[in-house]
Amino acid sequence: MKPRANRLYLTTGEVAERLRIRPRTVRRLIDMQQLTALRIGDEFLIEKSDLAAFISAHTIPAQPGYDGYRIE
């Protein structure tokens, strides 16, 4: 078995698996220009750094004192 190279790009299916959403939702994020991608034929390729930036931009910081239901 050949070792796989460390690829810089992910397919919509691979991004969907990582985000636990459907590939259709990934394509919708691309269409809405919330996620940057390259289009090669019928497939979109997302650079790993663009996915990391998307996740970072949509991360909600923890709030001190928040117990899941109310702030005390």
PDB file of N, CA, C, O and CB in Angstrom:
ATOM      1  N   MET A   1       0.851  -1.186   0.000  1.00  0.00           N
ATOM      2  CA  MET A   1       0.000   0.000   0.000  1.00  0.00           C
ATOM      3  C   MET A   1       0.892   1.244   0.000  1.00  0.00           C
ATOM      4  O   MET A   1       1.815   1.361   0.806  1.00  0.00           O
ATOM      5  CB  MET A   1      -0.965   0.001   1.233  1.00  0.00           C
ATOM      6  N   LYS A   2       0.599   2.169  -0.919  1.00  0.00           N
ATOM      7  CA  LYS A   2       1.374   3.406  -1.015  1.00  0.00           C
ATOM      8  C   LYS A   2       0.902   4.414   0.023  1.00  0.00           C
ATOM      9  O   LYS A   2      -0.300   4.561   0.244  1.00  0.00           O
ATOM     10  CB  LYS A   2       1.264   4.005  -2.426  1.00  0.00           C
ATOM     11  N   PRO A   3       1.844   5.115   0.665  1.00  0.00           N
ATOM     12  CA  PRO A   3       1.417   6.182   1.575  1.00  0.00           C
ATOM     13  C   PRO A   3       0.828   7.341   0.769  1.00  0.00           C
ATOM     14  O   PRO A   3       1.322   7.673  -0.308  1.00  0.00           O
ATOM     15  CB  PRO A   3       2.608   6.674   2.448  1.00  0.00           C
ATOM     16  N   ARG A   4      -0.213   7.941   1.295  1.00  0.00           N
ATOM     17  CA  ARG A   4      -0.859   9.067   0.619  1.00  0.00           C
ATOM     18  C   ARG A   4      -0.136  10.357   0.956  1.00  0.00           C
ATOM     19  O   ARG A   4       0.299  10.567   2.089  1.00  0.00           O
ATOM     20  CB  ARG A   4      -2.345   9.166   1.012  1.00  0.00           C
ATOM     21  N   ALA A   5      -0.017  11.209  -0.035  1.00  0.00           N
ATOM     22  CA  ALA A   5       0.606  12.520   0.179  1.00  0.00           C
ATOM     23  C   ALA A   5      -0.318  13.370   1.040  1.00  0.00           C
ATOM     24  O   ALA A   5      -1.535  13.180   1.040  1.00  0.00           O
ATOM     25  CB  ALA A   5       0.908  13.233  -1.179  1.00  0.00           C
ATOM     26  N   ASN A   6       0.256  14.286   1.754  1.00  0.00           N
ATOM     27  CA  ASN A   6      -0.531  15.209   2.564  1.00  0.00           C
ATOM     28  C   ASN A   6      -1.163  16.233   1.625  1.00  0.00           C
ATOM     29  O   ASN A   6      -0.528  17.219   1.252  1.00  0.00           O
ATOM     30  CB  ASN A   6       0.351  15.908   3.662  1.00  0.00           C
ATOM     31  N   ARG A   7      -2.407  15.995   1.251  1.00  0.00           N
ATOM     32  CA  ARG A   7      -3.086  16.853   0.286  1.00  0.00           C
ATOM     33  C   ARG A   7      -3.458  18.200   0.904  1.00  0.00           C
ATOM     34  O   ARG A   7      -3.748  18.296   2.097  1.00  0.00           O
ATOM     35  CB  ARG A   7      -4.337  16.158  -0.250  1.00  0.00           C
ATOM     36  N   LEU A   8      -3.444  19.224   0.074  1.00  0.00           N
ATOM     37  CA  LEU A   8      -3.818  20.560   0.520  1.00  0.00           C
ATOM     38  C   LEU A   8      -5.305  20.827   0.373  1.00  0.00           C
ATOM     39  O   LEU A   8      -5.836  21.750   0.992  1.00  0.00           O
ATOM     40  CB  LEU A   8      -3.042  21.594  -0.246  1.00  0.00           C
ATOM     41  N   TYR A   9      -5.989  20.021  -0.448  1.00  0.00           N
ATOM     42  CA  TYR A   9      -7.394  20.254  -0.761  1.00  0.00           C
ATOM     43  C   TYR A   9      -8.269  19.104  -0.315  1.00  0.00           C
ATOM     44  O   TYR A   9      -7.832  17.955  -0.257  1.00  0.00           O
ATOM     45  CB  TYR A   9      -7.571  20.483  -2.241  1.00  0.00           C
ATOM     46  N   LEU A  10      -9.525  19.431   0.004  1.00  0.00           N
ATOM     47  CA  LEU A  10     -10.524  18.452   0.388  1.00  0.00           C
ATOM     48  C   LEU A  10     -11.710  18.565  -0.567  1.00  0.00           C
ATOM     49  O   LEU A  10     -11.996  19.645  -1.083  1.00  0.00           O
ATOM     50  CB  LEU A  10     -10.971  18.658   1.865  1.00  0.00           C
ATOM     51  N   THR A  11     -12.392  17.455  -0.799  1.00  0.00           N
ATOM     52  CA  THR A  11     -13.610  17.478  -1.614  1.00  0.00           C
ATOM     53  C   THR A  11     -14.779  17.948  -0.754  1.00  0.00           C
ATOM     54  O   THR A  11     -14.659  18.052   0.467  1.00  0.00           O
ATOM     55  CB  THR A  11     -13.905  16.070  -2.223  1.00  0.00           C
ATOM     56  N   THR A  12     -15.898  18.228  -1.393  1.00  0.00           N
ATOM     57  CA  THR A  12     -17.092  18.630  -0.630  1.00  0.00           C
ATOM     58  C   THR A  12     -17.526  17.507   0.308  1.00  0.00           C
ATOM     59  O   THR A  12     -17.998  17.769   1.415  1.00  0.00           O
ATOM     60  CB  THR A  12     -18.254  19.007  -1.586  1.00  0.00           C
ATOM     61  N   GLY A  13     -17.370  16.264  -0.128  1.00  0.00           N
ATOM     62  CA  GLY A  13     -17.728  15.130   0.724  1.00  0.00           C
ATOM     63  C   GLY A  13     -16.847  15.043   1.958  1.00  0.00           C
ATOM     64  O   GLY A  13     -17.339  14.760   3.051  1.00  0.00           O
ATOM     65  N   GLU A  14     -15.550  15.282   1.798  1.00  0.00           N
ATOM     66  CA  GLU A  14     -14.628  15.243   2.930  1.00  0.00           C
ATOM     67  C   GLU A  14     -14.897  16.392   3.904  1.00  0.00           C
ATOM     68  O   GLU A  14     -14.834  16.208   5.120  1.00  0.00           O
ATOM     69  CB  GLU A  14     -13.178  15.301   2.434  1.00  0.00           C
ATOM     70  N   VAL A  15     -15.197  17.572   3.366  1.00  0.00           N
ATOM     71  CA  VAL A  15     -15.536  18.714   4.227  1.00  0.00           C
ATOM     72  C   VAL A  15     -16.833  18.433   4.973  1.00  0.00           C
ATOM     73  O   VAL A  15     -16.947  18.726   6.163  1.00  0.00           O
ATOM     74  CB  VAL A  15     -15.664  20.019   3.393  1.00  0.00           C
ATOM     75  N   ALA A  16     -17.809  17.864   4.273  1.00  0.00           N
ATOM     76  CA  ALA A  16     -19.092  17.533   4.908  1.00  0.00           C
ATOM     77  C   ALA A  16     -18.889  16.560   6.066  1.00  0.00           C
ATOM     78  O   ALA A  16     -19.507  16.716   7.119  1.00  0.00           O
ATOM     79  CB  ALA A  16     -20.067  16.929   3.875  1.00  0.00           C
ATOM     80  N   GLU A  17     -18.030  15.562   5.883  1.00  0.00           N
ATOM     81  CA  GLU A  17     -17.750  14.616   6.965  1.00  0.00           C
ATOM     82  C   GLU A  17     -17.140  15.318   8.172  1.00  0.00           C
ATOM     83  O   GLU A  17     -17.521  15.057   9.313  1.00  0.00           O
ATOM     84  CB  GLU A  17     -16.812  13.511   6.477  1.00  0.00           C
ATOM     85  N   ARG A  18     -16.194  16.209   7.910  1.00  0.00           N
ATOM     86  CA  ARG A  18     -15.526  16.902   9.019  1.00  0.00           C
ATOM     87  C   ARG A  18     -16.463  17.823   9.768  1.00  0.00           C
ATOM     88  O   ARG A  18     -16.364  17.948  10.989  1.00  0.00           O
ATOM     89  CB  ARG A  18     -14.348  17.695   8.508  1.00  0.00           C
ATOM     90  N   LEU A  19     -17.387  18.481   9.044  1.00  0.00           N
ATOM     91  CA  LEU A  19     -18.322  19.410   9.678  1.00  0.00           C
ATOM     92  C   LEU A  19     -19.605  18.725  10.135  1.00  0.00           C
ATOM     93  O   LEU A  19     -20.442  19.334  10.802  1.00  0.00           O
ATOM     94  CB  LEU A  19     -18.659  20.534   8.725  1.00  0.00           C
ATOM     95  N   ARG A  20     -19.752  17.441   9.764  1.00  0.00           N
ATOM     96  CA  ARG A  20     -20.960  16.663  10.083  1.00  0.00           C
ATOM     97  C   ARG A  20     -22.213  17.296   9.498  1.00  0.00           C
ATOM     98  O   ARG A  20     -23.238  17.428  10.165  1.00  0.00           O
ATOM     99  CB  ARG A  20     -21.116  16.524  11.595  1.00  0.00           C
ATOM    100  N   ILE A  21     -22.100  17.684   8.230  1.00  0.00           N
ATOM    101  CA  ILE A  21     -23.221  18.216   7.473  1.00  0.00           C
ATOM    102  C   ILE A  21     -23.278  17.478   6.136  1.00  0.00           C
ATOM    103  O   ILE A  21     -22.416  16.646   5.854  1.00  0.00           O
ATOM    104  CB  ILE A  21     -23.087  19.766   7.266  1.00  0.00           C
ATOM    105  N   ARG A  22     -24.264  17.767   5.328  1.00  0.00           N
ATOM    106  CA  ARG A  22     -24.408  17.120   4.022  1.00  0.00           C
ATOM    107  C   ARG A  22     -23.549  17.833   2.975  1.00  0.00           C
ATOM    108  O   ARG A  22     -23.336  19.041   3.076  1.00  0.00           O
ATOM    109  CB  ARG A  22     -25.891  17.107   3.583  1.00  0.00           C
ATOM    110  N   PRO A  23     -23.058  17.106   1.977  1.00  0.00           N
ATOM    111  CA  PRO A  23     -22.303  17.742   0.892  1.00  0.00           C
ATOM    112  C   PRO A  23     -23.086  18.863   0.214  1.00  0.00           C
ATOM    113  O   PRO A  23     -22.498  19.851  -0.227  1.00  0.00           O
ATOM    114  CB  PRO A  23     -21.907  16.705  -0.140  1.00  0.00           C
ATOM    115  N   ARG A  24     -24.398  18.716   0.128  1.00  0.00           N
ATOM    116  CA  ARG A  24     -25.248  19.758  -0.459  1.00  0.00           C
ATOM    117  C   ARG A  24     -25.128  21.063   0.336  1.00  0.00           C
ATOM    118  O   ARG A  24     -25.136  22.149  -0.244  1.00  0.00           O
ATOM    119  CB  ARG A  24     -26.726  19.292  -0.503  1.00  0.00           C
ATOM    120  N   THR A  25     -25.016  20.953   1.661  1.00  0.00           N
ATOM    121  CA  THR A  25     -24.867  22.142   2.504  1.00  0.00           C
ATOM    122  C   THR A  25     -23.511  22.797   2.264  1.00  0.00           C
ATOM    123  O   THR A  25     -23.404  24.023   2.267  1.00  0.00           O
ATOM    124  CB  THR A  25     -25.028  21.777   3.995  1.00  0.00           C
ATOM    125  N   VAL A  26     -22.481  21.990   2.056  1.00  0.00           N
ATOM    126  CA  VAL A  26     -21.151  22.539   1.742  1.00  0.00           C
ATOM    127  C   VAL A  26     -21.238  23.327   0.432  1.00  0.00           C
ATOM    128  O   VAL A  26     -20.723  24.442   0.347  1.00  0.00           O
ATOM    129  CB  VAL A  26     -20.073  21.394   1.634  1.00  0.00           C
ATOM    130  N   ARG A  27     -21.880  22.760  -0.581  1.00  0.00           N
ATOM    131  CA  ARG A  27     -22.022  23.467  -1.858  1.00  0.00           C
ATOM    132  C   ARG A  27     -22.830  24.757  -1.697  1.00  0.00           C
ATOM    133  O   ARG A  27     -22.552  25.751  -2.367  1.00  0.00           O
ATOM    134  CB  ARG A  27     -22.691  22.558  -2.896  1.00  0.00           C
ATOM    135  N   ARG A  28     -23.822  24.741  -0.817  1.00  0.00           N
ATOM    136  CA  ARG A  28     -24.604  25.953  -0.562  1.00  0.00           C
ATOM    137  C   ARG A  28     -23.732  27.031   0.098  1.00  0.00           C
ATOM    138  O   ARG A  28     -23.845  28.210  -0.238  1.00  0.00           O
ATOM    139  CB  ARG A  28     -25.826  25.629   0.334  1.00  0.00           C
ATOM    140  N   LEU A  29     -22.862  26.628   1.036  1.00  0.00           N
ATOM    141  CA  LEU A  29     -21.936  27.584   1.664  1.00  0.00           C
ATOM    142  C   LEU A  29     -20.998  28.186   0.623  1.00  0.00           C
ATOM    143  O   LEU A  29     -20.663  29.368   0.690  1.00  0.00           O
ATOM    144  CB  LEU A  29     -21.117  26.898   2.782  1.00  0.00           C
ATOM    145  N   ILE A  30     -20.579  27.369  -0.335  1.00  0.00           N
ATOM    146  CA  ILE A  30     -19.722  27.860  -1.424  1.00  0.00           C
ATOM    147  C   ILE A  30     -20.505  28.835  -2.292  1.00  0.00           C
ATOM    148  O   ILE A  30     -19.999  29.904  -2.633  1.00  0.00           O
ATOM    149  CB  ILE A  30     -19.182  26.681  -2.284  1.00  0.00           C
ATOM    150  N   ASP A  31     -21.732  28.478  -2.654  1.00  0.00           N
ATOM    151  CA  ASP A  31     -22.575  29.357  -3.485  1.00  0.00           C
ATOM    152  C   ASP A  31     -22.831  30.703  -2.805  1.00  0.00           C
ATOM    153  O   ASP A  31     -22.896  31.737  -3.470  1.00  0.00           O
ATOM    154  CB  ASP A  31     -23.916  28.670  -3.795  1.00  0.00           C
ATOM    155  N   MET A  32     -22.977  30.685  -1.471  1.00  0.00           N
ATOM    156  CA  MET A  32     -23.235  31.919  -0.718  1.00  0.00           C
ATOM    157  C   MET A  32     -21.943  32.658  -0.395  1.00  0.00           C
ATOM    158  O   MET A  32     -21.969  33.670   0.306  1.00  0.00           O
ATOM    159  CB  MET A  32     -23.988  31.605   0.574  1.00  0.00           C
ATOM    160  N   GLN A  33     -20.803  32.161  -0.901  1.00  0.00           N
ATOM    161  CA  GLN A  33     -19.479  32.758  -0.715  1.00  0.00           C
ATOM    162  C   GLN A  33     -19.072  32.849   0.744  1.00  0.00           C
ATOM    163  O   GLN A  33     -18.350  33.766   1.137  1.00  0.00           O
ATOM    164  CB  GLN A  33     -19.445  34.129  -1.328  1.00  0.00           C
ATOM    165  N   GLN A  34     -19.536  31.896   1.552  1.00  0.00           N
ATOM    166  CA  GLN A  34     -19.097  31.820   2.941  1.00  0.00           C
ATOM    167  C   GLN A  34     -17.895  30.900   3.076  1.00  0.00           C
ATOM    168  O   GLN A  34     -17.153  30.969   4.056  1.00  0.00           O
ATOM    169  CB  GLN A  34     -20.236  31.336   3.840  1.00  0.00           C
ATOM    170  N   LEU A  35     -17.707  30.032   2.078  1.00  0.00           N
ATOM    171  CA  LEU A  35     -16.596  29.091   2.065  1.00  0.00           C
ATOM    172  C   LEU A  35     -15.941  29.171   0.694  1.00  0.00           C
ATOM    173  O   LEU A  35     -16.615  29.036  -0.328  1.00  0.00           O
ATOM    174  CB  LEU A  35     -17.072  27.630   2.387  1.00  0.00           C
ATOM    175  N   THR A  36     -14.638  29.389   0.667  1.00  0.00           N
ATOM    176  CA  THR A  36     -13.890  29.538  -0.578  1.00  0.00           C
ATOM    177  C   THR A  36     -13.556  28.166  -1.152  1.00  0.00           C
ATOM    178  O   THR A  36     -13.180  27.254  -0.416  1.00  0.00           O
ATOM    179  CB  THR A  36     -12.600  30.357  -0.348  1.00  0.00           C
ATOM    180  N   ALA A  37     -13.696  28.024  -2.474  1.00  0.00           N
ATOM    181  CA  ALA A  37     -13.398  26.746  -3.121  1.00  0.00           C
ATOM    182  C   ALA A  37     -12.940  26.965  -4.553  1.00  0.00           C
ATOM    183  O   ALA A  37     -13.201  28.005  -5.158  1.00  0.00           O
ATOM    184  CB  ALA A  37     -14.625  25.826  -3.094  1.00  0.00           C
ATOM    185  N   LEU A  38     -12.248  25.956  -5.082  1.00  0.00           N
ATOM    186  CA  LEU A  38     -11.884  25.914  -6.497  1.00  0.00           C
ATOM    187  C   LEU A  38     -12.854  24.975  -7.191  1.00  0.00           C
ATOM    188  O   LEU A  38     -13.207  23.928  -6.648  1.00  0.00           O
ATOM    189  CB  LEU A  38     -10.396  25.451  -6.701  1.00  0.00           C
ATOM    190  N   ARG A  39     -13.282  25.342  -8.379  1.00  0.00           N
ATOM    191  CA  ARG A  39     -14.164  24.451  -9.126  1.00  0.00           C
ATOM    192  C   ARG A  39     -13.354  23.784 -10.225  1.00  0.00           C
ATOM    193  O   ARG A  39     -12.776  24.456 -11.079  1.00  0.00           O
ATOM    194  CB  ARG A  39     -15.385  25.223  -9.719  1.00  0.00           C
ATOM    195  N   ILE A  40     -13.315  22.472 -10.197  1.00  0.00           N
ATOM    196  CA  ILE A  40     -12.633  21.671 -11.205  1.00  0.00           C
ATOM    197  C   ILE A  40     -13.690  20.745 -11.799  1.00  0.00           C
ATOM    198  O   ILE A  40     -14.089  19.766 -11.169  1.00  0.00           O
ATOM    199  CB  ILE A  40     -11.408  20.861 -10.596  1.00  0.00           C
ATOM    200  N   GLY A  41     -14.137  21.055 -13.001  1.00  0.00           N
ATOM    201  CA  GLY A  41     -15.214  20.269 -13.610  1.00  0.00           C
ATOM    202  C   GLY A  41     -16.478  20.394 -12.789  1.00  0.00           C
ATOM    203  O   GLY A  41     -16.970  21.498 -12.552  1.00  0.00           O
ATOM    204  N   ASP A  42     -17.004  19.259 -12.354  1.00  0.00           N
ATOM    205  CA  ASP A  42     -18.222  19.246 -11.538  1.00  0.00           C
ATOM    206  C   ASP A  42     -17.939  19.232 -10.045  1.00  0.00           C
ATOM    207  O   ASP A  42     -18.867  19.253  -9.236  1.00  0.00           O
ATOM    208  CB  ASP A  42     -19.062  18.051 -11.895  1.00  0.00           C
ATOM    209  N   GLU A  43     -16.683  19.196  -9.678  1.00  0.00           N
ATOM    210  CA  GLU A  43     -16.307  19.072  -8.266  1.00  0.00           C
ATOM    211  C   GLU A  43     -15.726  20.378  -7.733  1.00  0.00           C
ATOM    212  O   GLU A  43     -15.070  21.123  -8.460  1.00  0.00           O
ATOM    213  CB  GLU A  43     -15.294  17.936  -8.080  1.00  0.00           C
ATOM    214  N   PHE A  44     -15.978  20.639  -6.459  1.00  0.00           N
ATOM    215  CA  PHE A  44     -15.364  21.755  -5.762  1.00  0.00           C
ATOM    216  C   PHE A  44     -14.265  21.201  -4.868  1.00  0.00           C
ATOM    217  O   PHE A  44     -14.425  20.147  -4.253  1.00  0.00           O
ATOM    218  CB  PHE A  44     -16.417  22.562  -4.935  1.00  0.00           C
ATOM    219  N   LEU A  45     -13.150  21.916  -4.802  1.00  0.00           N
ATOM    220  CA  LEU A  45     -12.058  21.562  -3.911  1.00  0.00           C
ATOM    221  C   LEU A  45     -11.845  22.704  -2.937  1.00  0.00           C
ATOM    222  O   LEU A  45     -11.744  23.865  -3.334  1.00  0.00           O
ATOM    223  CB  LEU A  45     -10.760  21.251  -4.702  1.00  0.00           C
ATOM    224  N   ILE A  46     -11.777  22.364  -1.657  1.00  0.00           N
ATOM    225  CA  ILE A  46     -11.636  23.359  -0.604  1.00  0.00           C
ATOM    226  C   ILE A  46     -10.253  23.204   0.013  1.00  0.00           C
ATOM    227  O   ILE A  46      -9.882  22.114   0.448  1.00  0.00           O
ATOM    228  CB  ILE A  46     -12.756  23.210   0.475  1.00  0.00           C
ATOM    229  N   GLU A  47      -9.500  24.281   0.050  1.00  0.00           N
ATOM    230  CA  GLU A  47      -8.171  24.241   0.652  1.00  0.00           C
ATOM    231  C   GLU A  47      -8.326  24.081   2.166  1.00  0.00           C
ATOM    232  O   GLU A  47      -9.215  24.678   2.773  1.00  0.00           O
ATOM    233  CB  GLU A  47      -7.354  25.530   0.304  1.00  0.00           C
ATOM    234  N   LYS A  48      -7.458  23.277   2.763  1.00  0.00           N
ATOM    235  CA  LYS A  48      -7.546  23.020   4.197  1.00  0.00           C
ATOM    236  C   LYS A  48      -7.482  24.307   5.010  1.00  0.00           C
ATOM    237  O   LYS A  48      -8.178  24.438   6.017  1.00  0.00           O
ATOM    238  CB  LYS A  48      -6.434  22.082   4.629  1.00  0.00           C
ATOM    239  N   SER A  49      -6.658  25.255   4.586  1.00  0.00           N
ATOM    240  CA  SER A  49      -6.547  26.517   5.321  1.00  0.00           C
ATOM    241  C   SER A  49      -7.838  27.336   5.219  1.00  0.00           C
ATOM    242  O   SER A  49      -8.185  28.055   6.156  1.00  0.00           O
ATOM    243  CB  SER A  49      -5.361  27.337   4.791  1.00  0.00           C
ATOM    244  N   ASP A  50      -8.549  27.235   4.094  1.00  0.00           N
ATOM    245  CA  ASP A  50      -9.839  27.932   3.957  1.00  0.00           C
ATOM    246  C   ASP A  50     -10.892  27.312   4.870  1.00  0.00           C
ATOM    247  O   ASP A  50     -11.716  28.022   5.446  1.00  0.00           O
ATOM    248  CB  ASP A  50     -10.323  27.893   2.491  1.00  0.00           C
ATOM    249  N   LEU A  51     -10.864  25.985   5.000  1.00  0.00           N
ATOM    250  CA  LEU A  51     -11.791  25.324   5.919  1.00  0.00           C
ATOM    251  C   LEU A  51     -11.477  25.741   7.353  1.00  0.00           C
ATOM    252  O   LEU A  51     -12.393  26.009   8.131  1.00  0.00           O
ATOM    253  CB  LEU A  51     -11.712  23.781   5.769  1.00  0.00           C
ATOM    254  N   ALA A  52     -10.204  25.797   7.710  1.00  0.00           N
ATOM    255  CA  ALA A  52      -9.814  26.221   9.058  1.00  0.00           C
ATOM    256  C   ALA A  52     -10.267  27.657   9.325  1.00  0.00           C
ATOM    257  O   ALA A  52     -10.735  27.961  10.422  1.00  0.00           O
ATOM    258  CB  ALA A  52      -8.286  26.102   9.242  1.00  0.00           C
ATOM    259  N   ALA A  53     -10.135  28.536   8.339  1.00  0.00           N
ATOM    260  CA  ALA A  53     -10.571  29.928   8.491  1.00  0.00           C
ATOM    261  C   ALA A  53     -12.086  30.004   8.654  1.00  0.00           C
ATOM    262  O   ALA A  53     -12.583  30.791   9.461  1.00  0.00           O
ATOM    263  CB  ALA A  53     -10.126  30.771   7.278  1.00  0.00           C
ATOM    264  N   PHE A  54     -12.826  29.191   7.894  1.00  0.00           N
ATOM    265  CA  PHE A  54     -14.286  29.157   8.003  1.00  0.00           C
ATOM    266  C   PHE A  54     -14.700  28.723   9.409  1.00  0.00           C
ATOM    267  O   PHE A  54     -15.570  29.338  10.026  1.00  0.00           O
ATOM    268  CB  PHE A  54     -14.892  28.202   6.944  1.00  0.00           C
ATOM    269  N   ILE A  55     -14.071  27.662   9.906  1.00  0.00           N
ATOM    270  CA  ILE A  55     -14.403  27.166  11.243  1.00  0.00           C
ATOM    271  C   ILE A  55     -14.069  28.221  12.299  1.00  0.00           C
ATOM    272  O   ILE A  55     -14.853  28.450  13.220  1.00  0.00           O
ATOM    273  CB  ILE A  55     -13.646  25.849  11.540  1.00  0.00           C
ATOM    274  N   SER A  56     -12.924  28.853  12.169  1.00  0.00           N
ATOM    275  CA  SER A  56     -12.520  29.882  13.120  1.00  0.00           C
ATOM    276  C   SER A  56     -13.490  31.063  13.117  1.00  0.00           C
ATOM    277  O   SER A  56     -13.827  31.598  14.173  1.00  0.00           O
ATOM    278  CB  SER A  56     -11.111  30.364  12.802  1.00  0.00           C
ATOM    279  N   ALA A  57     -13.932  31.464  11.933  1.00  0.00           N
ATOM    280  CA  ALA A  57     -14.843  32.603  11.813  1.00  0.00           C
ATOM    281  C   ALA A  57     -16.230  32.292  12.380  1.00  0.00           C
ATOM    282  O   ALA A  57     -16.973  33.211  12.725  1.00  0.00           O
ATOM    283  CB  ALA A  57     -14.966  33.019  10.353  1.00  0.00           C
ATOM    284  N   HIS A  58     -16.584  31.016  12.481  1.00  0.00           N
ATOM    285  CA  HIS A  58     -17.913  30.634  12.961  1.00  0.00           C
ATOM    286  C   HIS A  58     -17.879  29.970  14.340  1.00  0.00           C
ATOM    287  O   HIS A  58     -18.839  29.313  14.743  1.00  0.00           O
ATOM    288  CB  HIS A  58     -18.565  29.699  11.966  1.00  0.00           C
ATOM    289  N   THR A  59     -16.770  30.147  15.057  1.00  0.00           N
ATOM    290  CA  THR A  59     -16.647  29.586  16.394  1.00  0.00           C
ATOM    291  C   THR A  59     -17.110  30.618  17.408  1.00  0.00           C
ATOM    292  O   THR A  59     -16.687  31.774  17.379  1.00  0.00           O
ATOM    293  CB  THR A  59     -15.190  29.143  16.682  1.00  0.00           C
ATOM    294  N   ILE A  60     -17.983  30.186  18.299  1.00  0.00           N
ATOM    295  CA  ILE A  60     -18.497  31.065  19.346  1.00  0.00           C
ATOM    296  C   ILE A  60     -17.654  30.839  20.588  1.00  0.00           C
ATOM    297  O   ILE A  60     -17.553  29.711  21.072  1.00  0.00           O
ATOM    298  CB  ILE A  60     -20.019  30.799  19.633  1.00  0.00           C
ATOM    299  N   PRO A  61     -17.043  31.905  21.115  1.00  0.00           N
ATOM    300  CA  PRO A  61     -16.191  31.729  22.303  1.00  0.00           C
ATOM    301  C   PRO A  61     -17.025  31.341  23.530  1.00  0.00           C
ATOM    302  O   PRO A  61     -18.193  31.712  23.649  1.00  0.00           O
ATOM    303  CB  PRO A  61     -15.399  33.024  22.593  1.00  0.00           C
ATOM    304  N   ALA A  62     -16.406  30.598  24.422  1.00  0.00           N
ATOM    305  CA  ALA A  62     -17.066  30.213  25.667  1.00  0.00           C
ATOM    306  C   ALA A  62     -17.312  31.452  26.520  1.00  0.00           C
ATOM    307  O   ALA A  62     -16.508  32.384  26.535  1.00  0.00           O
ATOM    308  CB  ALA A  62     -16.219  29.174  26.445  1.00  0.00           C
ATOM    309  N   GLN A  63     -18.423  31.443  27.219  1.00  0.00           N
ATOM    310  CA  GLN A  63     -18.755  32.563  28.088  1.00  0.00           C
ATOM    311  C   GLN A  63     -18.516  32.155  29.533  1.00  0.00           C
ATOM    312  O   GLN A  63     -19.050  31.137  29.975  1.00  0.00           O
ATOM    313  CB  GLN A  63     -20.222  33.021  27.877  1.00  0.00           C
ATOM    314  N   PRO A  64     -17.729  32.922  30.280  1.00  0.00           N
ATOM    315  CA  PRO A  64     -17.493  32.581  31.682  1.00  0.00           C
ATOM    316  C   PRO A  64     -18.801  32.579  32.471  1.00  0.00           C
ATOM    317  O   PRO A  64     -19.639  33.465  32.301  1.00  0.00           O
ATOM    318  CB  PRO A  64     -16.497  33.567  32.311  1.00  0.00           C
ATOM    319  N   GLY A  65     -18.966  31.597  33.315  1.00  0.00           N
ATOM    320  CA  GLY A  65     -20.170  31.536  34.167  1.00  0.00           C
ATOM    321  C   GLY A  65     -21.361  30.909  33.495  1.00  0.00           C
ATOM    322  O   GLY A  65     -22.417  30.791  34.118  1.00  0.00           O
ATOM    323  N   TYR A  66     -21.236  30.496  32.232  1.00  0.00           N
ATOM    324  CA  TYR A  66     -22.370  29.907  31.532  1.00  0.00           C
ATOM    325  C   TYR A  66     -22.395  28.427  31.819  1.00  0.00           C
ATOM    326  O   TYR A  66     -21.436  27.719  31.512  1.00  0.00           O
ATOM    327  CB  TYR A  66     -22.298  30.174  30.011  1.00  0.00           C
ATOM    328  N   ASP A  67     -23.502  27.934  32.415  1.00  0.00           N
ATOM    329  CA  ASP A  67     -23.588  26.529  32.783  1.00  0.00           C
ATOM    330  C   ASP A  67     -24.416  25.717  31.790  1.00  0.00           C
ATOM    331  O   ASP A  67     -24.752  24.566  32.067  1.00  0.00           O
ATOM    332  CB  ASP A  67     -24.175  26.397  34.166  1.00  0.00           C
ATOM    333  N   GLY A  68     -24.747  26.296  30.648  1.00  0.00           N
ATOM    334  CA  GLY A  68     -25.527  25.586  29.648  1.00  0.00           C
ATOM    335  C   GLY A  68     -26.974  26.040  29.622  1.00  0.00           C
ATOM    336  O   GLY A  68     -27.658  25.837  28.619  1.00  0.00           O
ATOM    337  N   TYR A  69     -27.457  26.642  30.684  1.00  0.00           N
ATOM    338  CA  TYR A  69     -28.848  27.074  30.718  1.00  0.00           C
ATOM    339  C   TYR A  69     -28.998  28.552  31.041  1.00  0.00           C
ATOM    340  O   TYR A  69     -29.837  29.242  30.461  1.00  0.00           O
ATOM    341  CB  TYR A  69     -29.609  26.262  31.722  1.00  0.00           C
ATOM    342  N   ARG A  70     -28.189  29.026  31.961  1.00  0.00           N
ATOM    343  CA  ARG A  70     -28.325  30.427  32.347  1.00  0.00           C
ATOM    344  C   ARG A  70     -26.978  30.936  32.866  1.00  0.00           C
ATOM    345  O   ARG A  70     -26.111  30.153  33.256  1.00  0.00           O
ATOM    346  CB  ARG A  70     -29.439  30.603  33.425  1.00  0.00           C
ATOM    347  N   ILE A  71     -26.825  32.233  32.861  1.00  0.00           N
ATOM    348  CA  ILE A  71     -25.623  32.846  33.404  1.00  0.00           C
ATOM    349  C   ILE A  71     -25.922  33.280  34.832  1.00  0.00           C
ATOM    350  O   ILE A  71     -26.908  33.971  35.090  1.00  0.00           O
ATOM    351  CB  ILE A  71     -25.153  34.054  32.530  1.00  0.00           C
ATOM    352  N   GLU A  72     -25.070  32.871  35.745  1.00  0.00           N
ATOM    353  CA  GLU A  72     -25.288  33.238  37.155  1.00  0.00           C
ATOM    354  C   GLU A  72     -24.403  34.372  37.561  1.00  0.00           C
ATOM    355  O   GLU A  72     -24.450  34.812  38.710  1.00  0.00           O
ATOM    356  CB  GLU A  72     -25.046  32.054  38.070  1.00  0.00           C
TER     357      GLU A  72
END
